[in-house]
Amino acid sequence: MTENSRPLDLLNSAKGKTVLIELKNGRSITGKLIAFDVHINVTLENSEEKQNGDTLRKLGNVFIRGDTIILISPTV
């Protein structure tokens, strides 16, 4: 297998970088990915709730339970 070919490898390469997370409830959160586990529970730093690219509120440090996540993407 090549580097970054498995989902957890991709998440590991995104550690320390800003990611966009979309949740099942329709909310989007961006923040610096600090940690994750095999259940895709994630910890973000300097996070913000976003809607249509606009910041709704600043959340700071957050823990997001993996079963609420539908998408994790590095932001550009």
SEFI-958040 format. One record per residue: residue number from 1; residue in three letters; chain; z, x, y of N, C-alpha, C in turn. Coordinates in pm, whole numbers. Atoms other than C-alpha are relative to their C-alpha. Layout:
% SEFI-958040
<nr: NUM&rest: ALA&kette: A&n.Z: Z&n.X: X&n.Y: Y&ca.Z: Z&ca.X: X&ca.Y: Y&c.Z: Z&c.X: X&c.Y: Y>
...
% end
This chain:
% SEFI-958040
<nr: 1&rest: MET&kette: A&n.Z: 0&n.X: 83&n.Y: -118&ca.Z: 0&ca.X: 0&ca.Y: 0&c.Z: 0&c.X: 88&c.Y: 125>
<nr: 2&rest: THR&kette: A&n.Z: 3&n.X: -75&n.Y: -125&ca.Z: -69&ca.X: 116&ca.Y: 351&c.Z: 121&c.X: -36&c.Y: 85>
<nr: 3&rest: GLU&kette: A&n.Z: -111&n.X: 24&n.Y: -91&ca.Z: 190&ca.X: 141&ca.Y: 626&c.Z: -22&c.X: -133&c.Y: 73>
<nr: 4&rest: ASN&kette: A&n.Z: 4&n.X: 129&n.Y: -69&ca.Z: 273&ca.X: -193&ca.Y: 790&c.Z: -80&c.X: -106&c.Y: -74>
<nr: 5&rest: SER&kette: A&n.Z: 76&n.X: 100&n.Y: 74&ca.Z: 115&ca.X: -392&ca.Y: 507&c.Z: 88&c.X: -114&c.Y: -49>
<nr: 6&rest: ARG&kette: A&n.Z: -92&n.X: 106&n.Y: 42&ca.Z: 425&ca.X: -596&ca.Y: 424&c.Z: 69&c.X: -59&c.Y: 123>
<nr: 7&rest: PRO&kette: A&n.Z: -61&n.X: 64&n.Y: -117&ca.Z: 591&ca.X: -847&ca.Y: 658&c.Z: 121&c.X: 73&c.Y: 57>
<nr: 8&rest: LEU&kette: A&n.Z: -118&n.X: -70&n.Y: -50&ca.Z: 920&ca.X: -659&ca.Y: 679&c.Z: -36&c.X: 135&c.Y: 62>
<nr: 9&rest: ASP&kette: A&n.Z: 46&n.X: -125&n.Y: -61&ca.Z: 731&ca.X: -336&ca.Y: 753&c.Z: -50&c.X: -27&c.Y: 142>
<nr: 10&rest: LEU&kette: A&n.Z: 48&n.X: 36&n.Y: -133&ca.Z: 562&ca.X: -509&ca.Y: 1047&c.Z: 116&c.X: -26&c.Y: 94>
<nr: 11&rest: LEU&kette: A&n.Z: -118&n.X: 24&n.Y: -83&ca.Z: 897&ca.X: -631&ca.Y: 1176&c.Z: 71&c.X: 131&c.Y: 33>
<nr: 12&rest: ASN&kette: A&n.Z: -67&n.X: -128&n.Y: -23&ca.Z: 1044&ca.X: -285&ca.Y: 1135&c.Z: -73&c.X: 81&c.Y: 107>
<nr: 13&rest: SER&kette: A&n.Z: 75&n.X: -74&n.Y: -102&ca.Z: 763&ca.X: -135&ca.Y: 1346&c.Z: 15&c.X: -64&c.Y: 138>
<nr: 14&rest: ALA&kette: A&n.Z: -20&n.X: 69&n.Y: -128&ca.Z: 841&ca.X: -394&ca.Y: 1617&c.Z: 142&c.X: 18&c.Y: 55>
<nr: 15&rest: LYS&kette: A&n.Z: -137&n.X: -22&n.Y: -48&ca.Z: 1209&ca.X: -291&ca.Y: 1643&c.Z: -2&c.X: 80&c.Y: 129>
<nr: 16&rest: GLY&kette: A&n.Z: -7&n.X: -67&n.Y: -129&ca.Z: 1293&ca.X: -187&ca.Y: 1996&c.Z: -108&c.X: -43&c.Y: 97>
<nr: 17&rest: LYS&kette: A&n.Z: 109&n.X: 49&n.Y: -85&ca.Z: 989&ca.X: -369&ca.Y: 2133&c.Z: 21&c.X: -148&c.Y: 30>
<nr: 18&rest: THR&kette: A&n.Z: -9&n.X: 141&n.Y: -35&ca.Z: 950&ca.X: -706&ca.Y: 2301&c.Z: -85&c.X: -84&c.Y: -95>
<nr: 19&rest: VAL&kette: A&n.Z: 70&n.X: 91&n.Y: 90&ca.Z: 855&ca.X: -989&ca.Y: 2067&c.Z: 8&c.X: -143&c.Y: 53>
<nr: 20&rest: LEU&kette: A&n.Z: 0&n.X: 144&n.Y: -29&ca.Z: 768&ca.X: -1356&ca.Y: 2107&c.Z: 35&c.X: -71&c.Y: -130>
<nr: 21&rest: ILE&kette: A&n.Z: -41&n.X: 78&n.Y: 117&ca.Z: 941&ca.X: -1594&ca.Y: 1867&c.Z: -18&c.X: -148&c.Y: 33>
<nr: 22&rest: GLU&kette: A&n.Z: 15&n.X: 144&n.Y: -14&ca.Z: 835&ca.X: -1956&ca.Y: 1828&c.Z: 86&c.X: -66&c.Y: -106>
<nr: 23&rest: LEU&kette: A&n.Z: -94&n.X: 68&n.Y: 88&ca.Z: 1087&ca.X: -2194&ca.Y: 1677&c.Z: -52&c.X: -137&c.Y: -43>
<nr: 24&rest: LYS&kette: A&n.Z: 42&n.X: 130&n.Y: 53&ca.Z: 1050&ca.X: -2514&ca.Y: 1474&c.Z: 20&c.X: -112&c.Y: 101>
<nr: 25&rest: ASN&kette: A&n.Z: -27&n.X: 105&n.Y: -98&ca.Z: 1192&ca.X: -2716&ca.Y: 1765&c.Z: -95&c.X: 7&c.Y: 120>
<nr: 26&rest: GLY&kette: A&n.Z: 100&n.X: -9&n.Y: -106&ca.Z: 897&ca.X: -2611&ca.Y: 1985&c.Z: 34&c.X: 100&c.Y: 110>
<nr: 27&rest: ARG&kette: A&n.Z: -39&n.X: -97&n.Y: -102&ca.Z: 1087&ca.X: -2354&ca.Y: 2193&c.Z: -58&c.X: 137&c.Y: -30>
<nr: 28&rest: SER&kette: A&n.Z: 47&n.X: -138&n.Y: 14&ca.Z: 960&ca.X: -2001&ca.Y: 2255&c.Z: 101&c.X: 92&c.Y: 66>
<nr: 29&rest: ILE&kette: A&n.Z: -97&n.X: -97&n.Y: -51&ca.Z: 1189&ca.X: -1704&ca.Y: 2306&c.Z: -62&c.X: 138&c.Y: -6>
<nr: 30&rest: THR&kette: A&n.Z: 43&n.X: -139&n.Y: 0&ca.Z: 1097&ca.X: -1351&ca.Y: 2409&c.Z: 123&c.X: 88&c.Y: 18>
<nr: 31&rest: GLY&kette: A&n.Z: -110&n.X: -94&n.Y: -15&ca.Z: 1323&ca.X: -1049&ca.Y: 2389&c.Z: -28&c.X: 125&c.Y: -81>
<nr: 32&rest: LYS&kette: A&n.Z: 12&n.X: -127&n.Y: 71&ca.Z: 1367&ca.X: -697&ca.Y: 2259&c.Z: 63&c.X: -14&c.Y: -138>
<nr: 33&rest: LEU&kette: A&n.Z: -46&n.X: 13&n.Y: 138&ca.Z: 1397&ca.X: -699&ca.Y: 1878&c.Z: 96&c.X: 114&c.Y: -32>
<nr: 34&rest: ILE&kette: A&n.Z: -102&n.X: -99&n.Y: 30&ca.Z: 1719&ca.X: -520&ca.Y: 1787&c.Z: 19&c.X: 17&c.Y: -150>
<nr: 35&rest: ALA&kette: A&n.Z: -26&n.X: -6&n.Y: 144&ca.Z: 1773&ca.X: -610&ca.Y: 1421&c.Z: -53&c.X: -125&c.Y: -68>
<nr: 36&rest: PHE&kette: A&n.Z: 40&n.X: 114&n.Y: 83&ca.Z: 1661&ca.X: -837&ca.Y: 1136&c.Z: 46&c.X: 28&c.Y: -142>
<nr: 37&rest: ASP&kette: A&n.Z: -35&n.X: -18&n.Y: 140&ca.Z: 1743&ca.X: -895&ca.Y: 771&c.Z: -107&c.X: -63&c.Y: -89>
<nr: 38&rest: VAL&kette: A&n.Z: 100&n.X: 50&n.Y: 94&ca.Z: 1559&ca.X: -1009&ca.Y: 458&c.Z: -25&c.X: -150&c.Y: 14>
<nr: 39&rest: HIS&kette: A&n.Z: 17&n.X: 144&n.Y: -24&ca.Z: 1608&ca.X: -1374&ca.Y: 561&c.Z: -71&c.X: -25&c.Y: 133>
<nr: 40&rest: ILE&kette: A&n.Z: 65&n.X: 3&n.Y: -131&ca.Z: 1432&ca.X: -1295&ca.Y: 893&c.Z: 93&c.X: -57&c.Y: 108>
<nr: 41&rest: ASN&kette: A&n.Z: -93&n.X: 23&n.Y: -109&ca.Z: 1750&ca.X: -1366&ca.Y: 1086&c.Z: -22&c.X: 116&c.Y: 96>
<nr: 42&rest: VAL&kette: A&n.Z: 29&n.X: -107&n.Y: -96&ca.Z: 1689&ca.X: -1171&ca.Y: 1407&c.Z: 102&c.X: 2&c.Y: 113>
<nr: 43&rest: THR&kette: A&n.Z: -82&n.X: -19&n.Y: -119&ca.Z: 1891&ca.X: -1033&ca.Y: 1695&c.Z: -90&c.X: 52&c.Y: 109>
<nr: 44&rest: LEU&kette: A&n.Z: 79&n.X: -41&n.Y: -115&ca.Z: 1727&ca.X: -1006&ca.Y: 2037&c.Z: 92&c.X: 36&c.Y: 115>
<nr: 45&rest: GLU&kette: A&n.Z: -71&n.X: -43&n.Y: -120&ca.Z: 1842&ca.X: -837&ca.Y: 2356&c.Z: -85&c.X: -37&c.Y: 121>
<nr: 46&rest: ASN&kette: A&n.Z: 72&n.X: 38&n.Y: -124&ca.Z: 1749&ca.X: -942&ca.Y: 2713&c.Z: -99&c.X: -113&c.Y: -26>
<nr: 47&rest: SER&kette: A&n.Z: 91&n.X: 107&n.Y: 38&ca.Z: 1600&ca.X: -1264&ca.Y: 2576&c.Z: -10&c.X: -107&c.Y: 108>
<nr: 48&rest: GLU&kette: A&n.Z: 29&n.X: 109&n.Y: -94&ca.Z: 1447&ca.X: -1549&ca.Y: 2774&c.Z: -69&c.X: -113&c.Y: -74>
<nr: 49&rest: GLU&kette: A&n.Z: 73&n.X: 114&n.Y: 54&ca.Z: 1339&ca.X: -1899&ca.Y: 2683&c.Z: -121&c.X: -23&c.Y: 89>
<nr: 50&rest: LYS&kette: A&n.Z: 126&n.X: 14&n.Y: -73&ca.Z: 975&ca.X: -1949&ca.Y: 2783&c.Z: -67&c.X: -134&c.Y: -30>
<nr: 51&rest: GLN&kette: A&n.Z: 84&n.X: 119&n.Y: 20&ca.Z: 747&ca.X: -2249&ca.Y: 2832&c.Z: -125&c.X: 20&c.Y: 85>
<nr: 52&rest: ASN&kette: A&n.Z: 128&n.X: -23&n.Y: -68&ca.Z: 379&ca.X: -2206&ca.Y: 2921&c.Z: 1&c.X: 129&c.Y: 82>
<nr: 53&rest: GLY&kette: A&n.Z: -3&n.X: -130&n.Y: -67&ca.Z: 447&ca.X: -1844&ca.Y: 3018&c.Z: 104&c.X: 12&c.Y: 110>
<nr: 54&rest: ASP&kette: A&n.Z: -103&n.X: -3&n.Y: -104&ca.Z: 722&ca.X: -1938&ca.Y: 3266&c.Z: 138&c.X: 7&c.Y: -64>
<nr: 55&rest: THR&kette: A&n.Z: -136&n.X: -12&n.Y: 50&ca.Z: 1086&ca.X: -1844&ca.Y: 3216&c.Z: 80&c.X: -125&c.Y: 36>
<nr: 56&rest: LEU&kette: A&n.Z: -86&n.X: 116&n.Y: -24&ca.Z: 1308&ca.X: -2151&ca.Y: 3174&c.Z: 143&c.X: 44&c.Y: 27>
<nr: 57&rest: ARG&kette: A&n.Z: -135&n.X: -52&n.Y: -19&ca.Z: 1633&ca.X: -1959&ca.Y: 3139&c.Z: 16&c.X: 134&c.Y: -70>
<nr: 58&rest: LYS&kette: A&n.Z: -33&n.X: -129&n.Y: 61&ca.Z: 1771&ca.X: -1615&ca.Y: 3061&c.Z: 113&c.X: -23&c.Y: -99>
<nr: 59&rest: LEU&kette: A&n.Z: -98&n.X: 22&n.Y: 106&ca.Z: 1967&ca.X: -1603&ca.Y: 2736&c.Z: 84&c.X: 123&c.Y: -29>
<nr: 60&rest: GLY&kette: A&n.Z: -74&n.X: -124&n.Y: 31&ca.Z: 2076&ca.X: -1238&ca.Y: 2710&c.Z: -15&c.X: 36&c.Y: -147>
<nr: 61&rest: ASN&kette: A&n.Z: 1&n.X: -36&n.Y: 141&ca.Z: 2172&ca.X: -1128&ca.Y: 2359&c.Z: 10&c.X: -126&c.Y: -85>
<nr: 62&rest: VAL&kette: A&n.Z: -2&n.X: 119&n.Y: 86&ca.Z: 2094&ca.X: -1387&ca.Y: 2090&c.Z: -21&c.X: 38&c.Y: -145>
<nr: 63&rest: PHE&kette: A&n.Z: 25&n.X: -6&n.Y: 144&ca.Z: 2099&ca.X: -1428&ca.Y: 1714&c.Z: -78&c.X: -125&c.Y: -34>
<nr: 64&rest: ILE&kette: A&n.Z: 82&n.X: 115&n.Y: 38&ca.Z: 1826&ca.X: -1653&ca.Y: 1574&c.Z: -6&c.X: -6&c.Y: -152>
<nr: 65&rest: ARG&kette: A&n.Z: 1&n.X: 20&n.Y: 145&ca.Z: 1857&ca.X: -1791&ca.Y: 1225&c.Z: -144&c.X: -6&c.Y: -51>
<nr: 66&rest: GLY&kette: A&n.Z: 136&n.X: -14&n.Y: 51&ca.Z: 1549&ca.X: -1711&ca.Y: 1017&c.Z: -68&c.X: -129&c.Y: -40>
<nr: 67&rest: ASP&kette: A&n.Z: 66&n.X: 123&n.Y: 44&ca.Z: 1491&ca.X: -2062&ca.Y: 882&c.Z: -44&c.X: -91&c.Y: 115>
<nr: 68&rest: THR&kette: A&n.Z: 47&n.X: 76&n.Y: -115&ca.Z: 1429&ca.X: -2188&ca.Y: 1238&c.Z: -127&c.X: 60&c.Y: 61>
<nr: 69&rest: ILE&kette: A&n.Z: 115&n.X: -74&n.Y: -57&ca.Z: 1148&ca.X: -1937&ca.Y: 1307&c.Z: -129&c.X: -37&c.Y: -71>
<nr: 70&rest: ILE&kette: A&n.Z: 130&n.X: 23&n.Y: 61&ca.Z: 782&ca.X: -2022&ca.Y: 1255&c.Z: -96&c.X: 115&c.Y: 30>
<nr: 71&rest: LEU&kette: A&n.Z: 91&n.X: -108&n.Y: -36&ca.Z: 624&ca.X: -1719&ca.Y: 1426&c.Z: 75&c.X: 110&c.Y: 75>
<nr: 72&rest: ILE&kette: A&n.Z: -48&n.X: -117&n.Y: -75&ca.Z: 714&ca.X: -1368&ca.Y: 1542&c.Z: -121&c.X: 84&c.Y: 32>
<nr: 73&rest: SER&kette: A&n.Z: 117&n.X: -76&n.Y: -43&ca.Z: 457&ca.X: -1177&ca.Y: 1745&c.Z: 40&c.X: 102&c.Y: 105>
<nr: 74&rest: PRO&kette: A&n.Z: -21&n.X: -96&n.Y: -109&ca.Z: 464&ca.X: -856&ca.Y: 1948&c.Z: -68&c.X: -51&c.Y: 126>
<nr: 75&rest: THR&kette: A&n.Z: 62&n.X: 44&n.Y: -126&ca.Z: 400&ca.X: -937&ca.Y: 2315&c.Z: -81&c.X: 113&c.Y: 60>
<nr: 76&rest: VAL&kette: A&n.Z: 84&n.X: -100&n.Y: -65&ca.Z: 139&ca.X: -761&ca.Y: 2523&c.Z: 31&c.X: 9&c.Y: 147>
% end
